[in-house]
């Protein structure tokens, strides 16, 4: 039970976070493909993936040299900050204070920017388009890598967390390239809300572990933190909700 209390949230957080980041990266790659074709889009995305692989390969051995409690403390603090940022934005969007992220609108904006660049830098547009695809894959991929490492640190969960992240990325990529349009119907804010709750819970847990706190129930404390952040997040949405705002499913 204790193991599953840790493995389940770790895999779920990695999968959902990767799903969100993959959708955002795919939106830009599809915009590049729409304006300049699949060659620059594919080259940029491939270069981004290769760069990401090199970064992971370089950082992997370094993590083994860091004392576990220091690694847990550093990752816990960063993960808490990262998760609270996601959760804060998800709460504000759900409450109607800031607009919901719209992948269709993001696709249209990116496409318009690329076409504007085409009118000014026609000779260099393929490079600019490939660079946009490269940056999208690399930056969103780095966030996925960070989350996977953070939720699996010190517990031997790197393989299952990585598998969850890879499954999400492959699913989004496969579906997106089949339909050739951004995944506008993905409930992105709901996913970000869920991931924000999980990352914040892991952040508190790892920070305590790094400081030597003996959590009651050991790994089961993560479930309690998830429930706590979920209740606080939903309560914040209710208190801050504006008339006409969409609810978090």
Phi, psi and omega in degrees: 000315181296319180297315181293329178298334178265316183294315183302305178298325181296312180294318181297316179297316180296319182293311184292318179297318179294325178298314180296311183295323180294321178298317181293319178294318181298323180303316180289318179299319179293323177297318177298316181295325180294320184277316187241359180097173186282341182297302178296325179296315181291320179296317179296316180295319179296317178298322177297317179295319179295317178298320179297317179298320179294320179296316179296316180297325180284324182279331184309304181298330181293327181296328181290341182271349181271131176307139187303316184293326177290321178297316180297318181294313181297313181293323180299314180296312180296320181293322178296316178296318180296312181294320180293328177295315178297314184294319179300312181294322179295320178295315181296322179290318180294330180276354179083012181281321173237152185292151175294145177288131183242111181294326178296319178292320178296321178297315181295320180295314180296320179296316180297319180295319179295321179291326176293320177295328181297325182287341183253331186225055184305317184293332183256006189295322180301321177292318179295320179294315178297323179295321178298317179295318179300311182297320181298312182293317182293311184292315179292325178294322178297323177295320178297314181299316180300314182295317180299314180296318184295315184281350182246359187300128173074003184238008179067028183254014183299319182293308178296322178294319178295321179296320177296318179294316180296319179299318179296315181296317180294322180296313180295314181298314181298313181293317182296318182284339175285315183272343178058040176206155180295151182276075186290338184269000176293127181286073190299319182293324177296318178296317180294325177297312181297316180293320178301319177298313183292315181295322177296320178296314177296323180298315178297317182298311182293324178298316177297318178300316180296330179272000178086018179286133177266096183292134175299129180083002179055239184296337179296342177299332180299318179299319179295320178293321177301313180298321181294310180294325177297314180296317180294318180297313179295323177295321179295322177298315181297317181290326185263357187299139174258151179304133178090355179286151180279143179279156173282121181298000000 
